[in-house]
Amino acid sequence: MNIKPRPYAGMDDLQAMKNLAIAGRNATQNRAHLHPGDLDWWLFYGKRQDDWSAIITLWEAEKGELAGWQIFSSKDCDYDIAVHPALQDTDCGAQMIDWAEAKLLPRAKAETKPIATAVYANETSLIAALEARNYQCRPDFTLFGQPLDVELPTPQLPEGFHFLEAMRPEWVDKRADVHFNAFNPSAMTAEKYAAFMEAPGYDPTLDIVVVAPDGRFAAFAMGWIDDETRSGEFEPVGTRGEMQRKGLGKAALLEGMRRMQARGMTYVTVCTHTTDEGNMAFYPTAGFKIINTIPRYEKKV
């Protein structure tokens, strides 16, 4: 199939990328495509920069339909790849992989780093194309999910703790602080969190925060929803180090699911590193079950 790459050109392209993610989730019952909220989190925090055209490539078919997209790391030789579900069994993925390799090869050779990407375990055509090009697979992420069209447990907090009804800009210092503490080391700052709150899919009522009796933010679960697929996602989730083992993270997830359910969502997912034994044991305590894996494919050059 004839597809052509072009650089990212603005917010309309971001919505088109989200629409492709939605199509993928619709095609796989929310199990084999990232959530639209992932793009808000990635681009407005994780990969935030002044010029996204330097790291994002969109691939279009002859009539201008979006066939897929790629997001490149600005530092390593990694790239994320998404192909429209209607084109999974064409050579579109292979063309995108070859183009990414050519783009990343000089850096990979200069810095002796592998070229790498991650795909869902049931994206069999992409996996076949990667394996044909000598990519090696290793475990990376595990995807958990659970239905929301059921009765949910009531979240329980220790005495003196409470939930924010909605995140506010004046609390950005404390919100950045709990994120930094939970993921220390972390690149999070108050300035970065304030910028992240400008993401188009950000909803302050779904930025679930547990507040400790002393006023510090103790735990959080950032929720995202998509009305078309009626699906939610949590990304990221964390608890302040000295306040772990109190059930705060589980309570934040349950409160988030309760709010998502009230908004009409019927399914929710969350992802973690497969090697993170703590999270792998934690998410089932909040009702989640493993529904997919997202292995990493690396090619040494």
TORKEGU-983314 format. One record per residue (C-alpha): residue in three letters; residue number from 1; x, y, z. Coordinates in Angstrom, 2 decimals. Example, Ala and Ser with C-alpha at 12.3 -4.5 7.8 and 13.67 -1.06 7.14 Angstrom:
rec r ala; k 1; u 12.30; v -4.50; w 7.80
rec r ser; k 2; u 13.67; v -1.06; w 7.14
//
This chain:
rec r met; k 1; u 0.00; v 0.00; w 0.00
rec r asn; k 2; u 1.28; v 3.47; w -0.83
rec r ile; k 3; u 1.61; v 5.63; w 2.28
rec r lys; k 4; u 3.71; v 8.73; w 2.81
rec r pro; k 5; u 5.24; v 10.30; w 5.93
rec r arg; k 6; u 4.87; v 13.93; w 6.95
rec r pro; k 7; u 5.76; v 15.84; w 10.12
rec r tyr; k 8; u 3.22; v 16.73; w 12.80
rec r ala; k 9; u 1.49; v 20.01; w 11.93
rec r gly; k 10; u -0.68; v 21.05; w 14.89
rec r met; k 11; u -3.51; v 20.20; w 17.25
rec r asp; k 12; u -5.72; v 18.82; w 14.46
rec r asp; k 13; u -3.06; v 16.16; w 13.99
rec r leu; k 14; u -3.14; v 15.34; w 17.70
rec r gln; k 15; u -6.88; v 14.74; w 17.45
rec r ala; k 16; u -6.34; v 12.57; w 14.36
rec r met; k 17; u -3.79; v 10.51; w 16.32
rec r lys; k 18; u -6.31; v 10.13; w 19.14
rec r asn; k 19; u -8.98; v 9.05; w 16.64
rec r leu; k 20; u -6.67; v 6.29; w 15.41
rec r ala; k 21; u -6.18; v 5.15; w 19.01
rec r ile; k 22; u -9.96; v 5.12; w 19.46
rec r ala; k 23; u -10.37; v 3.02; w 16.30
rec r gly; k 24; u -7.81; v 0.56; w 17.66
rec r arg; k 25; u -9.58; v 0.26; w 20.99
rec r asn; k 26; u -12.93; v -0.21; w 19.28
rec r ala; k 27; u -11.45; v -2.97; w 17.14
rec r thr; k 28; u -9.96; v -4.84; w 20.08
rec r gln; k 29; u -12.44; v -4.23; w 22.93
rec r asn; k 30; u -9.97; v -1.77; w 24.53
rec r arg; k 31; u -7.21; v -4.36; w 24.79
rec r ala; k 32; u -4.73; v -3.70; w 22.00
rec r his; k 33; u -4.34; v 0.01; w 21.52
rec r leu; k 34; u -3.26; v 2.82; w 23.75
rec r his; k 35; u -5.90; v 5.10; w 25.24
rec r pro; k 36; u -6.26; v 8.65; w 23.82
rec r gly; k 37; u -5.23; v 9.89; w 27.26
rec r asp; k 38; u -1.81; v 8.32; w 26.77
rec r leu; k 39; u -1.09; v 10.89; w 24.08
rec r asp; k 40; u -1.99; v 13.76; w 26.40
rec r trp; k 41; u 0.27; v 12.35; w 29.12
rec r trp; k 42; u 3.15; v 11.62; w 26.75
rec r leu; k 43; u 3.10; v 14.88; w 24.84
rec r phe; k 44; u 2.17; v 17.34; w 27.55
rec r tyr; k 45; u 4.56; v 15.88; w 30.11
rec r gly; k 46; u 6.79; v 13.00; w 29.08
rec r lys; k 47; u 7.80; v 14.27; w 25.65
rec r arg; k 48; u 6.85; v 17.93; w 26.00
rec r gln; k 49; u 8.85; v 20.28; w 23.77
rec r asp; k 50; u 8.36; v 23.40; w 21.69
rec r asp; k 51; u 8.29; v 21.64; w 18.32
rec r trp; k 52; u 6.52; v 18.28; w 18.15
rec r ser; k 53; u 7.12; v 18.14; w 14.41
rec r ala; k 54; u 10.70; v 17.16; w 15.26
rec r ile; k 55; u 9.59; v 13.91; w 16.95
rec r ile; k 56; u 6.15; v 13.03; w 15.50
rec r thr; k 57; u 5.57; v 11.60; w 12.02
rec r leu; k 58; u 2.12; v 10.96; w 10.55
rec r trp; k 59; u 1.61; v 8.52; w 7.69
rec r glu; k 60; u -1.14; v 9.20; w 5.16
rec r ala; k 61; u -2.73; v 7.09; w 2.44
rec r glu; k 62; u -3.34; v 8.40; w -1.07
rec r lys; k 63; u -6.60; v 10.18; w -0.17
rec r gly; k 64; u -5.16; v 11.74; w 2.97
rec r glu; k 65; u -6.54; v 9.20; w 5.45
rec r leu; k 66; u -4.34; v 8.64; w 8.48
rec r ala; k 67; u -2.70; v 5.23; w 8.15
rec r gly; k 68; u -0.51; v 5.45; w 11.24
rec r trp; k 69; u 1.88; v 7.55; w 13.27
rec r gln; k 70; u 5.21; v 7.37; w 15.06
rec r ile; k 71; u 6.61; v 9.27; w 18.03
rec r phe; k 72; u 10.39; v 9.31; w 18.38
rec r ser; k 73; u 12.45; v 9.77; w 21.51
rec r ser; k 74; u 14.43; v 12.99; w 21.47
rec r lys; k 75; u 17.34; v 11.28; w 23.28
rec r asp; k 76; u 17.36; v 7.52; w 22.69
rec r cys; k 77; u 16.73; v 5.40; w 19.60
rec r asp; k 78; u 13.20; v 4.43; w 20.62
rec r tyr; k 79; u 9.97; v 5.06; w 18.75
rec r asp; k 80; u 6.30; v 4.40; w 19.37
rec r ile; k 81; u 4.28; v 3.12; w 16.44
rec r ala; k 82; u 0.55; v 2.91; w 15.75
rec r val; k 83; u -1.11; v 1.52; w 12.62
rec r his; k 84; u -4.79; v 1.91; w 11.81
rec r pro; k 85; u -6.57; v -1.36; w 12.67
rec r ala; k 86; u -8.01; v -1.60; w 9.16
rec r leu; k 87; u -4.44; v -1.69; w 7.81
rec r gln; k 88; u -2.87; v -4.10; w 10.30
rec r asp; k 89; u -2.56; v -6.86; w 7.71
rec r thr; k 90; u -1.00; v -4.66; w 5.02
rec r asp; k 91; u 2.64; v -3.68; w 4.59
rec r cys; k 92; u 2.05; v -0.26; w 6.21
rec r gly; k 93; u 3.70; v -1.29; w 9.45
rec r ala; k 94; u 6.72; v -2.68; w 7.62
rec r gln; k 95; u 7.14; v 0.56; w 5.67
rec r met; k 96; u 6.98; v 2.58; w 8.88
rec r ile; k 97; u 9.53; v 0.34; w 10.62
rec r asp; k 98; u 11.98; v 0.59; w 7.71
rec r trp; k 99; u 11.65; v 4.38; w 7.65
rec r ala; k 100; u 12.18; v 4.62; w 11.42
rec r glu; k 101; u 15.30; v 2.46; w 11.20
rec r ala; k 102; u 16.79; v 4.67; w 8.49
rec r lys; k 103; u 16.03; v 7.76; w 10.57
rec r leu; k 104; u 17.54; v 6.36; w 13.77
rec r leu; k 105; u 20.49; v 4.44; w 12.33
rec r pro; k 106; u 23.08; v 7.27; w 12.49
rec r arg; k 107; u 22.33; v 7.96; w 16.17
rec r ala; k 108; u 22.23; v 4.25; w 17.02
rec r lys; k 109; u 25.66; v 3.72; w 15.48
rec r ala; k 110; u 27.17; v 6.84; w 17.03
rec r glu; k 111; u 25.85; v 6.10; w 20.52
rec r thr; k 112; u 25.92; v 2.27; w 20.28
rec r lys; k 113; u 22.28; v 2.04; w 21.30
rec r pro; k 114; u 19.69; v -0.40; w 19.96
rec r ile; k 115; u 16.77; v 0.77; w 17.86
rec r ala; k 116; u 13.66; v -0.15; w 19.84
rec r thr; k 117; u 9.89; v -0.02; w 19.90
rec r ala; k 118; u 7.06; v -1.62; w 21.88
rec r val; k 119; u 3.89; v -3.19; w 20.47
rec r tyr; k 120; u 0.90; v -5.00; w 21.90
rec r ala; k 121; u 1.27; v -8.78; w 21.96
rec r asn; k 122; u -1.70; v -9.28; w 19.63
rec r glu; k 123; u -0.43; v -6.88; w 16.96
rec r thr; k 124; u 0.80; v -9.92; w 15.08
rec r ser; k 125; u 1.55; v -8.22; w 11.75
rec r leu; k 126; u 3.78; v -5.63; w 13.38
rec r ile; k 127; u 5.51; v -8.32; w 15.41
rec r ala; k 128; u 6.13; v -10.40; w 12.29
rec r ala; k 129; u 7.65; v -7.38; w 10.53
rec r leu; k 130; u 9.91; v -6.65; w 13.51
rec r glu; k 131; u 11.06; v -10.25; w 13.83
rec r ala; k 132; u 11.79; v -10.40; w 10.10
rec r arg; k 133; u 14.14; v -7.46; w 10.65
rec r asn; k 134; u 16.01; v -9.20; w 13.49
rec r tyr; k 135; u 14.41; v -7.40; w 16.41
rec r gln; k 136; u 14.68; v -9.31; w 19.67
rec r cys; k 137; u 11.77; v -9.44; w 22.12
rec r arg; k 138; u 11.85; v -8.97; w 25.88
rec r pro; k 139; u 9.08; v -8.33; w 28.44
rec r asp; k 140; u 8.30; v -4.67; w 29.07
rec r phe; k 141; u 4.74; v -3.73; w 30.10
rec r thr; k 142; u 1.65; v -5.58; w 31.31
rec r leu; k 143; u -1.84; v -4.21; w 30.65
rec r phe; k 144; u -4.53; v -4.69; w 33.28
rec r gly; k 145; u -8.25; v -4.08; w 32.82
rec r gln; k 146; u -11.64; v -4.47; w 34.44
rec r pro; k 147; u -15.28; v -3.69; w 33.63
rec r leu; k 148; u -17.02; v -0.71; w 35.17
rec r asp; k 149; u -20.59; v -1.74; w 34.39
rec r val; k 150; u -20.69; v -3.56; w 37.74
rec r glu; k 151; u -21.09; v -2.56; w 41.38
rec r leu; k 152; u -17.78; v -1.20; w 42.65
rec r pro; k 153; u -16.41; v -1.37; w 46.19
rec r thr; k 154; u -16.59; v 1.87; w 48.17
rec r pro; k 155; u -13.12; v 3.42; w 48.55
rec r gln; k 156; u -11.89; v 3.39; w 52.15
rec r leu; k 157; u -9.45; v 5.97; w 53.51
rec r pro; k 158; u -7.73; v 6.04; w 56.92
rec r glu; k 159; u -9.10; v 8.51; w 59.41
rec r gly; k 160; u -8.20; v 12.11; w 58.56
rec r phe; k 161; u -7.49; v 11.47; w 54.86
rec r his; k 162; u -9.80; v 12.76; w 52.14
rec r phe; k 163; u -10.13; v 13.11; w 48.35
rec r leu; k 164; u -9.93; v 16.35; w 46.42
rec r glu; k 165; u -13.13; v 17.00; w 44.49
rec r ala; k 166; u -11.03; v 18.50; w 41.70
rec r met; k 167; u -7.45; v 19.58; w 41.21
rec r arg; k 168; u -6.85; v 23.36; w 41.12
rec r pro; k 169; u -3.95; v 25.38; w 39.67
rec r glu; k 170; u -3.12; v 26.89; w 43.08
rec r trp; k 171; u -2.21; v 23.40; w 44.33
rec r val; k 172; u 0.24; v 22.63; w 41.55
rec r asp; k 173; u 3.28; v 22.76; w 43.87
rec r lys; k 174; u 1.84; v 20.05; w 46.13
rec r arg; k 175; u 0.66; v 18.00; w 43.15
rec r ala; k 176; u 4.10; v 18.05; w 41.57
rec r asp; k 177; u 5.68; v 17.22; w 44.93
rec r val; k 178; u 3.69; v 14.01; w 45.48
rec r his; k 179; u 4.43; v 12.87; w 41.92
rec r phe; k 180; u 8.15; v 13.57; w 42.38
rec r asn; k 181; u 8.19; v 11.73; w 45.70
rec r ala; k 182; u 6.32; v 8.69; w 44.37
rec r phe; k 183; u 8.60; v 8.26; w 41.36
rec r asn; k 184; u 11.84; v 9.64; w 42.78
rec r pro; k 185; u 13.96; v 10.06; w 40.74
rec r ser; k 186; u 11.55; v 12.08; w 38.60
rec r ala; k 187; u 11.73; v 15.06; w 36.27
rec r met; k 188; u 8.44; v 16.47; w 37.57
rec r thr; k 189; u 8.33; v 20.12; w 38.65
rec r ala; k 190; u 5.49; v 22.50; w 39.45
rec r glu; k 191; u 6.10; v 24.28; w 36.16
rec r lys; k 192; u 5.87; v 21.01; w 34.23
rec r tyr; k 193; u 2.70; v 19.97; w 36.02
rec r ala; k 194; u 1.08; v 23.34; w 35.31
rec r ala; k 195; u 1.89; v 22.83; w 31.62
rec r phe; k 196; u 0.54; v 19.28; w 31.72
rec r met; k 197; u -2.78; v 20.58; w 33.06
rec r glu; k 198; u -3.21; v 22.38; w 29.70
rec r ala; k 199; u -3.51; v 19.03; w 27.87
rec r pro; k 200; u -6.81; v 18.94; w 25.95
rec r gly; k 201; u -7.93; v 15.67; w 27.59
rec r tyr; k 202; u -7.02; v 16.69; w 31.14
rec r asp; k 203; u -10.00; v 16.77; w 33.52
rec r pro; k 204; u -9.32; v 18.18; w 37.02
rec r thr; k 205; u -12.13; v 16.06; w 38.49
rec r leu; k 206; u -10.35; v 12.92; w 37.25
rec r asp; k 207; u -6.99; v 13.98; w 38.69
rec r ile; k 208; u -7.68; v 11.89; w 41.77
rec r val; k 209; u -5.69; v 13.06; w 44.81
rec r val; k 210; u -5.69; v 11.75; w 48.38
rec r val; k 211; u -4.88; v 14.44; w 50.96
rec r ala; k 212; u -3.22; v 13.54; w 54.27
rec r pro; k 213; u -4.29; v 15.00; w 57.64
rec r asp; k 214; u -1.28; v 17.35; w 57.57
rec r gly; k 215; u -2.37; v 18.77; w 54.20
rec r arg; k 216; u 0.25; v 17.04; w 52.08
rec r phe; k 217; u -0.87; v 15.24; w 48.96
rec r ala; k 218; u -0.43; v 11.56; w 49.76
rec r ala; k 219; u -1.44; v 9.56; w 46.67
rec r phe; k 220; u -2.86; v 10.07; w 43.19
rec r ala; k 221; u -4.40; v 8.31; w 40.20
rec r met; k 222; u -4.58; v 10.36; w 37.00
rec r gly; k 223; u -7.72; v 9.31; w 35.14
rec r trp; k 224; u -8.54; v 9.67; w 31.45
rec r ile; k 225; u -11.84; v 8.92; w 29.71
rec r asp; k 226; u -12.98; v 8.47; w 26.14
rec r asp; k 227; u -16.70; v 8.85; w 25.48
rec r glu; k 228; u -16.69; v 7.02; w 22.15
rec r thr; k 229; u -15.24; v 3.77; w 23.49
rec r arg; k 230; u -16.72; v 4.43; w 26.94
rec r ser; k 231; u -13.35; v 3.49; w 28.36
rec r gly; k 232; u -11.13; v 4.94; w 31.02
rec r glu; k 233; u -7.46; v 4.64; w 31.84
rec r phe; k 234; u -5.18; v 5.49; w 34.74
rec r glu; k 235; u -1.77; v 6.98; w 33.93
rec r pro; k 236; u 0.14; v 7.60; w 36.15
rec r val; k 237; u -0.64; v 6.19; w 39.63
rec r gly; k 238; u 1.53; v 6.70; w 42.71
rec r thr; k 239; u 1.78; v 7.08; w 46.49
rec r arg; k 240; u 4.18; v 9.11; w 48.61
rec r gly; k 241; u 6.92; v 6.77; w 49.83
rec r glu; k 242; u 6.38; v 7.14; w 53.56
rec r met; k 243; u 2.59; v 6.76; w 53.18
rec r gln; k 244; u 2.58; v 3.47; w 51.31
rec r arg; k 245; u 0.95; v 0.32; w 52.75
rec r lys; k 246; u -2.07; v 2.32; w 53.95
rec r gly; k 247; u -4.43; v 1.45; w 51.09
rec r leu; k 248; u -4.23; v 4.97; w 49.66
rec r gly; k 249; u -3.38; v 3.92; w 46.09
rec r lys; k 250; u -6.20; v 1.39; w 45.99
rec r ala; k 251; u -8.62; v 3.98; w 47.37
rec r ala; k 252; u -7.53; v 6.49; w 44.70
rec r leu; k 253; u -8.13; v 3.93; w 41.95
rec r leu; k 254; u -11.58; v 3.01; w 43.31
rec r glu; k 255; u -12.55; v 6.68; w 43.62
rec r gly; k 256; u -11.38; v 7.25; w 40.06
rec r met; k 257; u -13.39; v 4.27; w 38.82
rec r arg; k 258; u -16.44; v 5.55; w 40.69
rec r arg; k 259; u -16.15; v 8.93; w 38.93
rec r met; k 260; u -15.54; v 7.27; w 35.55
rec r gln; k 261; u -18.57; v 5.06; w 36.05
rec r ala; k 262; u -20.69; v 8.15; w 36.80
rec r arg; k 263; u -19.52; v 9.56; w 33.45
rec r gly; k 264; u -20.72; v 6.47; w 31.58
rec r met; k 265; u -17.47; v 4.54; w 31.22
rec r thr; k 266; u -17.86; v 0.75; w 31.08
rec r tyr; k 267; u -14.20; v -0.38; w 31.07
rec r val; k 268; u -10.90; v 0.81; w 32.52
rec r thr; k 269; u -7.25; v -0.12; w 31.98
rec r val; k 270; u -3.93; v 0.54; w 33.67
rec r cys; k 271; u -0.40; v -0.44; w 32.68
rec r thr; k 272; u 2.81; v -1.20; w 34.57
rec r his; k 273; u 6.29; v -2.55; w 33.97
rec r thr; k 274; u 6.16; v -6.34; w 33.96
rec r thr; k 275; u 9.25; v -6.44; w 36.20
rec r asp; k 276; u 7.62; v -4.20; w 38.84
rec r glu; k 277; u 6.64; v -6.91; w 41.30
rec r gly; k 278; u 4.95; v -4.44; w 43.61
rec r asn; k 279; u 2.57; v -3.07; w 40.99
rec r met; k 280; u 1.99; v -6.50; w 39.46
rec r ala; k 281; u 0.67; v -7.60; w 42.86
rec r phe; k 282; u -1.03; v -4.28; w 43.66
rec r tyr; k 283; u -3.42; v -3.81; w 40.75
rec r pro; k 284; u -5.30; v -7.10; w 41.29
rec r thr; k 285; u -6.14; v -5.89; w 44.82
rec r ala; k 286; u -8.22; v -3.15; w 43.16
rec r gly; k 287; u -10.02; v -5.64; w 40.89
rec r phe; k 288; u -7.78; v -5.52; w 37.82
rec r lys; k 289; u -6.86; v -8.59; w 35.76
rec r ile; k 290; u -4.13; v -9.03; w 33.16
rec r ile; k 291; u -5.59; v -8.59; w 29.67
rec r asn; k 292; u -2.51; v -8.10; w 27.48
rec r thr; k 293; u 1.24; v -7.54; w 27.40
rec r ile; k 294; u 3.32; v -4.96; w 25.57
rec r pro; k 295; u 6.75; v -6.44; w 24.84
rec r arg; k 296; u 9.72; v -4.36; w 23.79
rec r tyr; k 297; u 11.53; v -5.17; w 20.52
rec r glu; k 298; u 15.18; v -4.15; w 20.18
rec r lys; k 299; u 17.54; v -4.30; w 17.22
rec r lys; k 300; u 21.28; v -3.93; w 17.72
rec r val; k 301; u 23.08; v -2.16; w 14.88
//
